[in-house]
Amino acid sequence: MGGTPGGEEPAPGVRASDAERDATIERLSAASGDGRLTLDEFSQRMDQASSAVTRAELDRLVADLPADEGGAPGAVAARPAGRVSWHVWPIGGLQIRGPWRMERHVVVVTLLGGANLDLRQAELAAPEVTLTQVSLLGGTSITVPPGVRVDRSGFSLLGGTRMDLGAEQPGPGAPTIHVRSFSLLGGVSVEQSRPARLDDRLERRRDRLDRRRERLRGGRGRFLD
């Protein structure tokens, strides 16, 4: 009685609607723009929100975030203008990876060298940030996690643009990075990182356990000798 089609037991709790999933993703996106979540954390939680079955699952994804302010117009108006972050090198480019804070406007100026930015663990200073890269010789390479919107503008005498962001583009309200690149020789490459599959994570965990067992067996053998 009261079972679901096929005899499966219903998931505990009230089921979530599409509107509630979208609202949770918008809240996560706002938290990313406030610097509360890295882009990688946003991407992981967005994926979980998209597949959430119950409201309880959605609530857990935002439990450590401030209460939603309801999108009041004053909230955007009160946001500070932020500052421009300058990175200038006569020779050599900019390479950044790992945890770092990306200001509203990042400017990279080089004579020889481009910009290589891994943004998966970056904290954005705003929902939309701008990267301006100016160089004589050098391109721009950017890696972003799923769920981040990237658009490109600028000019290059010799150099193309490669955008590998997957088939599905993020919807309105997603964290956005505006890339403006100006160079005589050098293009722009934007690549979306591939999330680790569950099977891959379980396989790596099994490998670590196997290596730990081998070390324990080796330690017992030396003790018995």
Biotite code that builds the C-alpha atoms (Angstrom):
import biotite.structure as struc

atoms = struc.array([
    struc.Atom([0.000, 0.000, 0.000], chain_id="A", res_id=1, res_name="MET", atom_name="CA", element="C"),
    struc.Atom([1.190, 3.486, -0.824], chain_id="A", res_id=2, res_name="GLY", atom_name="CA", element="C"),
    struc.Atom([4.269, 2.158, -2.646], chain_id="A", res_id=3, res_name="GLY", atom_name="CA", element="C"),
    struc.Atom([5.794, 3.645, -5.716], chain_id="A", res_id=4, res_name="THR", atom_name="CA", element="C"),
    struc.Atom([5.431, 2.099, -9.183], chain_id="A", res_id=5, res_name="PRO", atom_name="CA", element="C"),
    struc.Atom([7.581, -0.975, -9.463], chain_id="A", res_id=6, res_name="GLY", atom_name="CA", element="C"),
    struc.Atom([7.359, -1.745, -5.748], chain_id="A", res_id=7, res_name="GLY", atom_name="CA", element="C"),
    struc.Atom([10.187, 0.603, -4.712], chain_id="A", res_id=8, res_name="GLU", atom_name="CA", element="C"),
    struc.Atom([10.011, 2.358, -1.381], chain_id="A", res_id=9, res_name="GLU", atom_name="CA", element="C"),
    struc.Atom([9.553, 6.145, -1.644], chain_id="A", res_id=10, res_name="PRO", atom_name="CA", element="C"),
    struc.Atom([12.462, 8.360, -0.620], chain_id="A", res_id=11, res_name="ALA", atom_name="CA", element="C"),
    struc.Atom([12.006, 9.778, 2.912], chain_id="A", res_id=12, res_name="PRO", atom_name="CA", element="C"),
    struc.Atom([10.898, 13.400, 3.185], chain_id="A", res_id=13, res_name="GLY", atom_name="CA", element="C"),
    struc.Atom([9.002, 15.758, 0.915], chain_id="A", res_id=14, res_name="VAL", atom_name="CA", element="C"),
    struc.Atom([10.087, 15.566, -2.695], chain_id="A", res_id=15, res_name="ARG", atom_name="CA", element="C"),
    struc.Atom([11.709, 18.638, -4.206], chain_id="A", res_id=16, res_name="ALA", atom_name="CA", element="C"),
    struc.Atom([10.308, 20.458, -7.217], chain_id="A", res_id=17, res_name="SER", atom_name="CA", element="C"),
    struc.Atom([12.227, 21.781, -10.211], chain_id="A", res_id=18, res_name="ASP", atom_name="CA", element="C"),
    struc.Atom([11.621, 25.329, -8.968], chain_id="A", res_id=19, res_name="ALA", atom_name="CA", element="C"),
    struc.Atom([13.160, 24.452, -5.579], chain_id="A", res_id=20, res_name="GLU", atom_name="CA", element="C"),
    struc.Atom([16.202, 22.901, -7.257], chain_id="A", res_id=21, res_name="ARG", atom_name="CA", element="C"),
    struc.Atom([16.642, 26.026, -9.406], chain_id="A", res_id=22, res_name="ASP", atom_name="CA", element="C"),
    struc.Atom([16.293, 28.276, -6.342], chain_id="A", res_id=23, res_name="ALA", atom_name="CA", element="C"),
    struc.Atom([18.963, 26.282, -4.506], chain_id="A", res_id=24, res_name="THR", atom_name="CA", element="C"),
    struc.Atom([21.346, 26.538, -7.458], chain_id="A", res_id=25, res_name="ILE", atom_name="CA", element="C"),
    struc.Atom([20.779, 30.310, -7.610], chain_id="A", res_id=26, res_name="GLU", atom_name="CA", element="C"),
    struc.Atom([21.564, 30.546, -3.899], chain_id="A", res_id=27, res_name="ARG", atom_name="CA", element="C"),
    struc.Atom([24.751, 28.533, -4.384], chain_id="A", res_id=28, res_name="LEU", atom_name="CA", element="C"),
    struc.Atom([25.725, 30.774, -7.287], chain_id="A", res_id=29, res_name="SER", atom_name="CA", element="C"),
    struc.Atom([25.234, 33.879, -5.126], chain_id="A", res_id=30, res_name="ALA", atom_name="CA", element="C"),
    struc.Atom([27.388, 32.304, -2.400], chain_id="A", res_id=31, res_name="ALA", atom_name="CA", element="C"),
    struc.Atom([30.111, 31.684, -4.963], chain_id="A", res_id=32, res_name="SER", atom_name="CA", element="C"),
    struc.Atom([29.932, 35.312, -6.061], chain_id="A", res_id=33, res_name="GLY", atom_name="CA", element="C"),
    struc.Atom([30.276, 36.394, -2.426], chain_id="A", res_id=34, res_name="ASP", atom_name="CA", element="C"),
    struc.Atom([33.436, 34.311, -2.010], chain_id="A", res_id=35, res_name="GLY", atom_name="CA", element="C"),
    struc.Atom([31.773, 31.837, 0.382], chain_id="A", res_id=36, res_name="ARG", atom_name="CA", element="C"),
    struc.Atom([32.262, 28.895, -1.992], chain_id="A", res_id=37, res_name="LEU", atom_name="CA", element="C"),
    struc.Atom([35.101, 28.141, -4.368], chain_id="A", res_id=38, res_name="THR", atom_name="CA", element="C"),
    struc.Atom([34.137, 27.451, -7.963], chain_id="A", res_id=39, res_name="LEU", atom_name="CA", element="C"),
    struc.Atom([34.856, 23.758, -7.414], chain_id="A", res_id=40, res_name="ASP", atom_name="CA", element="C"),
    struc.Atom([32.607, 23.651, -4.326], chain_id="A", res_id=41, res_name="GLU", atom_name="CA", element="C"),
    struc.Atom([29.881, 25.443, -6.248], chain_id="A", res_id=42, res_name="PHE", atom_name="CA", element="C"),
    struc.Atom([30.191, 22.970, -9.122], chain_id="A", res_id=43, res_name="SER", atom_name="CA", element="C"),
    struc.Atom([29.948, 19.932, -6.820], chain_id="A", res_id=44, res_name="GLN", atom_name="CA", element="C"),
    struc.Atom([26.949, 21.294, -4.906], chain_id="A", res_id=45, res_name="ARG", atom_name="CA", element="C"),
    struc.Atom([25.227, 22.386, -8.102], chain_id="A", res_id=46, res_name="MET", atom_name="CA", element="C"),
    struc.Atom([25.520, 18.852, -9.443], chain_id="A", res_id=47, res_name="ASP", atom_name="CA", element="C"),
    struc.Atom([24.051, 17.450, -6.220], chain_id="A", res_id=48, res_name="GLN", atom_name="CA", element="C"),
    struc.Atom([21.229, 20.012, -6.263], chain_id="A", res_id=49, res_name="ALA", atom_name="CA", element="C"),
    struc.Atom([20.329, 19.122, -9.843], chain_id="A", res_id=50, res_name="SER", atom_name="CA", element="C"),
    struc.Atom([19.881, 15.453, -8.878], chain_id="A", res_id=51, res_name="SER", atom_name="CA", element="C"),
    struc.Atom([18.360, 16.008, -5.413], chain_id="A", res_id=52, res_name="ALA", atom_name="CA", element="C"),
    struc.Atom([15.139, 14.097, -4.769], chain_id="A", res_id=53, res_name="VAL", atom_name="CA", element="C"),
    struc.Atom([13.944, 15.626, -1.496], chain_id="A", res_id=54, res_name="THR", atom_name="CA", element="C"),
    struc.Atom([13.875, 19.052, 0.101], chain_id="A", res_id=55, res_name="ARG", atom_name="CA", element="C"),
    struc.Atom([16.088, 17.720, 2.889], chain_id="A", res_id=56, res_name="ALA", atom_name="CA", element="C"),
    struc.Atom([18.860, 17.039, 0.367], chain_id="A", res_id=57, res_name="GLU", atom_name="CA", element="C"),
    struc.Atom([18.612, 20.619, -0.878], chain_id="A", res_id=58, res_name="LEU", atom_name="CA", element="C"),
    struc.Atom([18.607, 22.003, 2.662], chain_id="A", res_id=59, res_name="ASP", atom_name="CA", element="C"),
    struc.Atom([21.856, 20.189, 3.462], chain_id="A", res_id=60, res_name="ARG", atom_name="CA", element="C"),
    struc.Atom([23.573, 21.867, 0.503], chain_id="A", res_id=61, res_name="LEU", atom_name="CA", element="C"),
    struc.Atom([22.919, 25.369, 1.895], chain_id="A", res_id=62, res_name="VAL", atom_name="CA", element="C"),
    struc.Atom([23.010, 24.610, 5.621], chain_id="A", res_id=63, res_name="ALA", atom_name="CA", element="C"),
    struc.Atom([26.363, 26.418, 6.064], chain_id="A", res_id=64, res_name="ASP", atom_name="CA", element="C"),
    struc.Atom([25.298, 29.490, 4.048], chain_id="A", res_id=65, res_name="LEU", atom_name="CA", element="C"),
    struc.Atom([23.519, 32.634, 5.262], chain_id="A", res_id=66, res_name="PRO", atom_name="CA", element="C"),
    struc.Atom([19.753, 32.767, 4.971], chain_id="A", res_id=67, res_name="ALA", atom_name="CA", element="C"),
    struc.Atom([18.448, 33.849, 1.578], chain_id="A", res_id=68, res_name="ASP", atom_name="CA", element="C"),
    struc.Atom([17.700, 37.567, 1.552], chain_id="A", res_id=69, res_name="GLU", atom_name="CA", element="C"),
    struc.Atom([15.042, 37.145, -1.073], chain_id="A", res_id=70, res_name="GLY", atom_name="CA", element="C"),
    struc.Atom([16.944, 38.873, -3.846], chain_id="A", res_id=71, res_name="GLY", atom_name="CA", element="C"),
    struc.Atom([16.265, 42.389, -2.553], chain_id="A", res_id=72, res_name="ALA", atom_name="CA", element="C"),
    struc.Atom([17.360, 45.064, -5.051], chain_id="A", res_id=73, res_name="PRO", atom_name="CA", element="C"),
    struc.Atom([19.383, 46.825, -2.388], chain_id="A", res_id=74, res_name="GLY", atom_name="CA", element="C"),
    struc.Atom([21.594, 43.791, -1.932], chain_id="A", res_id=75, res_name="ALA", atom_name="CA", element="C"),
    struc.Atom([23.197, 44.262, -5.346], chain_id="A", res_id=76, res_name="VAL", atom_name="CA", element="C"),
    struc.Atom([23.430, 48.023, -5.004], chain_id="A", res_id=77, res_name="ALA", atom_name="CA", element="C"),
    struc.Atom([25.203, 47.690, -1.666], chain_id="A", res_id=78, res_name="ALA", atom_name="CA", element="C"),
    struc.Atom([27.920, 45.410, -3.077], chain_id="A", res_id=79, res_name="ARG", atom_name="CA", element="C"),
    struc.Atom([31.303, 47.183, -2.958], chain_id="A", res_id=80, res_name="PRO", atom_name="CA", element="C"),
    struc.Atom([32.883, 48.095, -6.255], chain_id="A", res_id=81, res_name="ALA", atom_name="CA", element="C"),
    struc.Atom([35.982, 46.016, -5.489], chain_id="A", res_id=82, res_name="GLY", atom_name="CA", element="C"),
    struc.Atom([39.490, 46.660, -6.734], chain_id="A", res_id=83, res_name="ARG", atom_name="CA", element="C"),
    struc.Atom([41.589, 45.923, -9.774], chain_id="A", res_id=84, res_name="VAL", atom_name="CA", element="C"),
    struc.Atom([44.272, 43.290, -9.230], chain_id="A", res_id=85, res_name="SER", atom_name="CA", element="C"),
    struc.Atom([47.362, 44.007, -11.375], chain_id="A", res_id=86, res_name="TRP", atom_name="CA", element="C"),
    struc.Atom([49.979, 41.436, -12.394], chain_id="A", res_id=87, res_name="HIS", atom_name="CA", element="C"),
    struc.Atom([52.788, 42.908, -14.526], chain_id="A", res_id=88, res_name="VAL", atom_name="CA", element="C"),
    struc.Atom([55.886, 41.047, -15.811], chain_id="A", res_id=89, res_name="TRP", atom_name="CA", element="C"),
    struc.Atom([58.269, 42.171, -18.587], chain_id="A", res_id=90, res_name="PRO", atom_name="CA", element="C"),
    struc.Atom([59.217, 38.543, -19.255], chain_id="A", res_id=91, res_name="ILE", atom_name="CA", element="C"),
    struc.Atom([57.276, 35.488, -18.154], chain_id="A", res_id=92, res_name="GLY", atom_name="CA", element="C"),
    struc.Atom([53.597, 34.834, -17.656], chain_id="A", res_id=93, res_name="GLY", atom_name="CA", element="C"),
    struc.Atom([51.152, 34.405, -14.832], chain_id="A", res_id=94, res_name="LEU", atom_name="CA", element="C"),
    struc.Atom([50.494, 30.887, -13.537], chain_id="A", res_id=95, res_name="GLN", atom_name="CA", element="C"),
    struc.Atom([48.040, 30.416, -10.685], chain_id="A", res_id=96, res_name="ILE", atom_name="CA", element="C"),
    struc.Atom([46.454, 27.278, -9.267], chain_id="A", res_id=97, res_name="ARG", atom_name="CA", element="C"),
    struc.Atom([45.083, 26.143, -5.949], chain_id="A", res_id=98, res_name="GLY", atom_name="CA", element="C"),
    struc.Atom([43.098, 28.313, -3.525], chain_id="A", res_id=99, res_name="PRO", atom_name="CA", element="C"),
    struc.Atom([43.178, 31.987, -4.448], chain_id="A", res_id=100, res_name="TRP", atom_name="CA", element="C"),
    struc.Atom([40.812, 34.949, -4.535], chain_id="A", res_id=101, res_name="ARG", atom_name="CA", element="C"),
    struc.Atom([39.958, 36.418, -7.923], chain_id="A", res_id=102, res_name="MET", atom_name="CA", element="C"),
    struc.Atom([39.067, 40.084, -7.648], chain_id="A", res_id=103, res_name="GLU", atom_name="CA", element="C"),
    struc.Atom([36.342, 41.695, -9.729], chain_id="A", res_id=104, res_name="ARG", atom_name="CA", element="C"),
    struc.Atom([38.941, 42.727, -12.309], chain_id="A", res_id=105, res_name="HIS", atom_name="CA", element="C"),
    struc.Atom([42.274, 40.965, -12.830], chain_id="A", res_id=106, res_name="VAL", atom_name="CA", element="C"),
    struc.Atom([44.698, 42.590, -15.281], chain_id="A", res_id=107, res_name="VAL", atom_name="CA", element="C"),
    struc.Atom([47.743, 40.660, -16.582], chain_id="A", res_id=108, res_name="VAL", atom_name="CA", element="C"),
    struc.Atom([50.321, 42.613, -18.600], chain_id="A", res_id=109, res_name="VAL", atom_name="CA", element="C"),
    struc.Atom([53.377, 40.859, -20.107], chain_id="A", res_id=110, res_name="THR", atom_name="CA", element="C"),
    struc.Atom([55.761, 41.420, -22.982], chain_id="A", res_id=111, res_name="LEU", atom_name="CA", element="C"),
    struc.Atom([56.690, 37.749, -23.384], chain_id="A", res_id=112, res_name="LEU", atom_name="CA", element="C"),
    struc.Atom([54.341, 35.279, -21.739], chain_id="A", res_id=113, res_name="GLY", atom_name="CA", element="C"),
    struc.Atom([50.667, 34.645, -21.243], chain_id="A", res_id=114, res_name="GLY", atom_name="CA", element="C"),
    struc.Atom([48.323, 33.658, -18.433], chain_id="A", res_id=115, res_name="ALA", atom_name="CA", element="C"),
    struc.Atom([47.655, 30.110, -17.209], chain_id="A", res_id=116, res_name="ASN", atom_name="CA", element="C"),
    struc.Atom([44.835, 30.122, -14.656], chain_id="A", res_id=117, res_name="LEU", atom_name="CA", element="C"),
    struc.Atom([43.341, 27.103, -12.910], chain_id="A", res_id=118, res_name="ASP", atom_name="CA", element="C"),
    struc.Atom([40.139, 28.490, -11.389], chain_id="A", res_id=119, res_name="LEU", atom_name="CA", element="C"),
    struc.Atom([38.735, 25.320, -9.875], chain_id="A", res_id=120, res_name="ARG", atom_name="CA", element="C"),
    struc.Atom([39.625, 26.378, -6.321], chain_id="A", res_id=121, res_name="GLN", atom_name="CA", element="C"),
    struc.Atom([39.260, 30.110, -6.877], chain_id="A", res_id=122, res_name="ALA", atom_name="CA", element="C"),
    struc.Atom([36.965, 32.300, -4.790], chain_id="A", res_id=123, res_name="GLU", atom_name="CA", element="C"),
    struc.Atom([35.292, 34.994, -6.877], chain_id="A", res_id=124, res_name="LEU", atom_name="CA", element="C"),
    struc.Atom([34.953, 38.480, -5.432], chain_id="A", res_id=125, res_name="ALA", atom_name="CA", element="C"),
    struc.Atom([31.654, 38.915, -7.308], chain_id="A", res_id=126, res_name="ALA", atom_name="CA", element="C"),
    struc.Atom([29.165, 36.867, -9.361], chain_id="A", res_id=127, res_name="PRO", atom_name="CA", element="C"),
    struc.Atom([30.812, 38.316, -12.490], chain_id="A", res_id=128, res_name="GLU", atom_name="CA", element="C"),
    struc.Atom([34.546, 38.955, -12.760], chain_id="A", res_id=129, res_name="VAL", atom_name="CA", element="C"),
    struc.Atom([36.749, 40.125, -15.620], chain_id="A", res_id=130, res_name="THR", atom_name="CA", element="C"),
    struc.Atom([40.184, 38.933, -16.705], chain_id="A", res_id=131, res_name="LEU", atom_name="CA", element="C"),
    struc.Atom([42.068, 41.298, -19.019], chain_id="A", res_id=132, res_name="THR", atom_name="CA", element="C"),
    struc.Atom([45.269, 39.914, -20.504], chain_id="A", res_id=133, res_name="GLN", atom_name="CA", element="C"),
    struc.Atom([47.573, 42.141, -22.575], chain_id="A", res_id=134, res_name="VAL", atom_name="CA", element="C"),
    struc.Atom([50.775, 40.755, -24.096], chain_id="A", res_id=135, res_name="SER", atom_name="CA", element="C"),
    struc.Atom([53.082, 41.076, -27.054], chain_id="A", res_id=136, res_name="LEU", atom_name="CA", element="C"),
    struc.Atom([53.606, 37.311, -27.290], chain_id="A", res_id=137, res_name="LEU", atom_name="CA", element="C"),
    struc.Atom([51.460, 35.039, -25.161], chain_id="A", res_id=138, res_name="GLY", atom_name="CA", element="C"),
    struc.Atom([48.011, 33.550, -24.913], chain_id="A", res_id=139, res_name="GLY", atom_name="CA", element="C"),
    struc.Atom([45.520, 32.778, -22.178], chain_id="A", res_id=140, res_name="THR", atom_name="CA", element="C"),
    struc.Atom([44.716, 29.292, -20.840], chain_id="A", res_id=141, res_name="SER", atom_name="CA", element="C"),
    struc.Atom([41.876, 28.909, -18.333], chain_id="A", res_id=142, res_name="ILE", atom_name="CA", element="C"),
    struc.Atom([40.459, 25.836, -16.573], chain_id="A", res_id=143, res_name="THR", atom_name="CA", element="C"),
    struc.Atom([37.043, 26.095, -14.916], chain_id="A", res_id=144, res_name="VAL", atom_name="CA", element="C"),
    struc.Atom([34.785, 23.544, -13.207], chain_id="A", res_id=145, res_name="PRO", atom_name="CA", element="C"),
    struc.Atom([31.342, 22.690, -14.632], chain_id="A", res_id=146, res_name="PRO", atom_name="CA", element="C"),
    struc.Atom([28.616, 25.266, -14.052], chain_id="A", res_id=147, res_name="GLY", atom_name="CA", element="C"),
    struc.Atom([30.736, 28.382, -14.740], chain_id="A", res_id=148, res_name="VAL", atom_name="CA", element="C"),
    struc.Atom([29.956, 30.653, -17.676], chain_id="A", res_id=149, res_name="ARG", atom_name="CA", element="C"),
    struc.Atom([32.876, 32.056, -19.684], chain_id="A", res_id=150, res_name="VAL", atom_name="CA", element="C"),
    struc.Atom([32.715, 34.584, -22.513], chain_id="A", res_id=151, res_name="ASP", atom_name="CA", element="C"),
    struc.Atom([35.590, 35.930, -24.544], chain_id="A", res_id=152, res_name="ARG", atom_name="CA", element="C"),
    struc.Atom([36.350, 39.174, -26.362], chain_id="A", res_id=153, res_name="SER", atom_name="CA", element="C"),
    struc.Atom([39.465, 40.958, -27.560], chain_id="A", res_id=154, res_name="GLY", atom_name="CA", element="C"),
    struc.Atom([41.920, 40.920, -30.444], chain_id="A", res_id=155, res_name="PHE", atom_name="CA", element="C"),
    struc.Atom([44.831, 38.793, -31.592], chain_id="A", res_id=156, res_name="SER", atom_name="CA", element="C"),
    struc.Atom([46.745, 39.264, -34.829], chain_id="A", res_id=157, res_name="LEU", atom_name="CA", element="C"),
    struc.Atom([47.846, 35.618, -34.829], chain_id="A", res_id=158, res_name="LEU", atom_name="CA", element="C"),
    struc.Atom([45.994, 33.259, -32.521], chain_id="A", res_id=159, res_name="GLY", atom_name="CA", element="C"),
    struc.Atom([42.654, 31.562, -32.276], chain_id="A", res_id=160, res_name="GLY", atom_name="CA", element="C"),
    struc.Atom([40.066, 30.755, -29.621], chain_id="A", res_id=161, res_name="THR", atom_name="CA", element="C"),
    struc.Atom([39.264, 27.290, -28.261], chain_id="A", res_id=162, res_name="ARG", atom_name="CA", element="C"),
    struc.Atom([36.243, 26.971, -25.970], chain_id="A", res_id=163, res_name="MET", atom_name="CA", element="C"),
    struc.Atom([35.795, 23.441, -24.591], chain_id="A", res_id=164, res_name="ASP", atom_name="CA", element="C"),
    struc.Atom([32.972, 23.950, -22.090], chain_id="A", res_id=165, res_name="LEU", atom_name="CA", element="C"),
    struc.Atom([30.739, 20.979, -22.786], chain_id="A", res_id=166, res_name="GLY", atom_name="CA", element="C"),
    struc.Atom([27.425, 20.726, -24.573], chain_id="A", res_id=167, res_name="ALA", atom_name="CA", element="C"),
    struc.Atom([25.264, 22.244, -21.824], chain_id="A", res_id=168, res_name="GLU", atom_name="CA", element="C"),
    struc.Atom([25.869, 25.889, -21.009], chain_id="A", res_id=169, res_name="GLN", atom_name="CA", element="C"),
    struc.Atom([25.130, 27.223, -17.493], chain_id="A", res_id=170, res_name="PRO", atom_name="CA", element="C"),
    struc.Atom([21.843, 29.054, -17.102], chain_id="A", res_id=171, res_name="GLY", atom_name="CA", element="C"),
    struc.Atom([21.259, 32.671, -16.069], chain_id="A", res_id=172, res_name="PRO", atom_name="CA", element="C"),
    struc.Atom([22.722, 33.556, -12.674], chain_id="A", res_id=173, res_name="GLY", atom_name="CA", element="C"),
    struc.Atom([25.729, 31.225, -12.991], chain_id="A", res_id=174, res_name="ALA", atom_name="CA", element="C"),
    struc.Atom([29.152, 32.569, -11.927], chain_id="A", res_id=175, res_name="PRO", atom_name="CA", element="C"),
    struc.Atom([30.563, 34.360, -14.965], chain_id="A", res_id=176, res_name="THR", atom_name="CA", element="C"),
    struc.Atom([34.107, 35.123, -16.082], chain_id="A", res_id=177, res_name="ILE", atom_name="CA", element="C"),
    struc.Atom([34.599, 37.701, -18.834], chain_id="A", res_id=178, res_name="HIS", atom_name="CA", element="C"),
    struc.Atom([37.915, 37.139, -20.631], chain_id="A", res_id=179, res_name="VAL", atom_name="CA", element="C"),
    struc.Atom([39.364, 40.062, -22.597], chain_id="A", res_id=180, res_name="ARG", atom_name="CA", element="C"),
    struc.Atom([42.591, 39.156, -24.390], chain_id="A", res_id=181, res_name="SER", atom_name="CA", element="C"),
    struc.Atom([44.766, 41.452, -26.512], chain_id="A", res_id=182, res_name="PHE", atom_name="CA", element="C"),
    struc.Atom([47.986, 40.195, -28.111], chain_id="A", res_id=183, res_name="SER", atom_name="CA", element="C"),
    struc.Atom([49.971, 40.177, -31.336], chain_id="A", res_id=184, res_name="LEU", atom_name="CA", element="C"),
    struc.Atom([50.666, 36.451, -31.075], chain_id="A", res_id=185, res_name="LEU", atom_name="CA", element="C"),
    struc.Atom([48.609, 34.267, -28.778], chain_id="A", res_id=186, res_name="GLY", atom_name="CA", element="C"),
    struc.Atom([45.114, 32.875, -28.502], chain_id="A", res_id=187, res_name="GLY", atom_name="CA", element="C"),
    struc.Atom([42.649, 31.896, -25.802], chain_id="A", res_id=188, res_name="VAL", atom_name="CA", element="C"),
    struc.Atom([41.957, 28.349, -24.557], chain_id="A", res_id=189, res_name="SER", atom_name="CA", element="C"),
    struc.Atom([39.148, 27.739, -22.075], chain_id="A", res_id=190, res_name="VAL", atom_name="CA", element="C"),
    struc.Atom([38.639, 24.191, -20.840], chain_id="A", res_id=191, res_name="GLU", atom_name="CA", element="C"),
    struc.Atom([36.082, 22.719, -18.492], chain_id="A", res_id=192, res_name="GLN", atom_name="CA", element="C"),
    struc.Atom([37.461, 20.237, -15.981], chain_id="A", res_id=193, res_name="SER", atom_name="CA", element="C"),
    struc.Atom([35.817, 16.845, -15.867], chain_id="A", res_id=194, res_name="ARG", atom_name="CA", element="C"),
    struc.Atom([34.352, 15.899, -12.459], chain_id="A", res_id=195, res_name="PRO", atom_name="CA", element="C"),
    struc.Atom([35.756, 12.736, -10.974], chain_id="A", res_id=196, res_name="ALA", atom_name="CA", element="C"),
    struc.Atom([33.382, 9.810, -11.357], chain_id="A", res_id=197, res_name="ARG", atom_name="CA", element="C"),
    struc.Atom([32.249, 7.881, -8.327], chain_id="A", res_id=198, res_name="LEU", atom_name="CA", element="C"),
    struc.Atom([33.776, 4.686, -9.688], chain_id="A", res_id=199, res_name="ASP", atom_name="CA", element="C"),
    struc.Atom([37.140, 6.436, -10.046], chain_id="A", res_id=200, res_name="ASP", atom_name="CA", element="C"),
    struc.Atom([37.023, 7.713, -6.473], chain_id="A", res_id=201, res_name="ARG", atom_name="CA", element="C"),
    struc.Atom([36.109, 4.271, -5.119], chain_id="A", res_id=202, res_name="LEU", atom_name="CA", element="C"),
    struc.Atom([38.934, 2.686, -7.134], chain_id="A", res_id=203, res_name="GLU", atom_name="CA", element="C"),
    struc.Atom([41.477, 5.136, -5.713], chain_id="A", res_id=204, res_name="ARG", atom_name="CA", element="C"),
    struc.Atom([40.180, 4.465, -2.196], chain_id="A", res_id=205, res_name="ARG", atom_name="CA", element="C"),
    struc.Atom([40.559, 0.714, -2.693], chain_id="A", res_id=206, res_name="ARG", atom_name="CA", element="C"),
    struc.Atom([44.110, 1.235, -3.947], chain_id="A", res_id=207, res_name="ASP", atom_name="CA", element="C"),
    struc.Atom([44.994, 3.218, -0.826], chain_id="A", res_id=208, res_name="ARG", atom_name="CA", element="C"),
    struc.Atom([43.523, 0.517, 1.430], chain_id="A", res_id=209, res_name="LEU", atom_name="CA", element="C"),
    struc.Atom([45.443, -2.191, -0.415], chain_id="A", res_id=210, res_name="ASP", atom_name="CA", element="C"),
    struc.Atom([48.714, -0.294, -0.010], chain_id="A", res_id=211, res_name="ARG", atom_name="CA", element="C"),
    struc.Atom([47.997, 0.224, 3.686], chain_id="A", res_id=212, res_name="ARG", atom_name="CA", element="C"),
    struc.Atom([47.368, -3.532, 4.173], chain_id="A", res_id=213, res_name="ARG", atom_name="CA", element="C"),
    struc.Atom([50.631, -4.330, 2.405], chain_id="A", res_id=214, res_name="GLU", atom_name="CA", element="C"),
    struc.Atom([52.537, -1.993, 4.716], chain_id="A", res_id=215, res_name="ARG", atom_name="CA", element="C"),
    struc.Atom([50.902, -3.575, 7.771], chain_id="A", res_id=216, res_name="LEU", atom_name="CA", element="C"),
    struc.Atom([51.787, -7.101, 6.588], chain_id="A", res_id=217, res_name="ARG", atom_name="CA", element="C"),
    struc.Atom([55.369, -6.028, 5.979], chain_id="A", res_id=218, res_name="GLY", atom_name="CA", element="C"),
    struc.Atom([55.585, -4.552, 9.461], chain_id="A", res_id=219, res_name="GLY", atom_name="CA", element="C"),
    struc.Atom([54.333, -7.768, 11.086], chain_id="A", res_id=220, res_name="ARG", atom_name="CA", element="C"),
    struc.Atom([56.894, -9.825, 9.142], chain_id="A", res_id=221, res_name="GLY", atom_name="CA", element="C"),
    struc.Atom([59.793, -7.705, 10.349], chain_id="A", res_id=222, res_name="ARG", atom_name="CA", element="C"),
    struc.Atom([58.511, -7.966, 13.933], chain_id="A", res_id=223, res_name="PHE", atom_name="CA", element="C"),
    struc.Atom([58.306, -11.791, 13.785], chain_id="A", res_id=224, res_name="LEU", atom_name="CA", element="C"),
    struc.Atom([61.825, -12.049, 12.374], chain_id="A", res_id=225, res_name="ASP", atom_name="CA", element="C"),
])
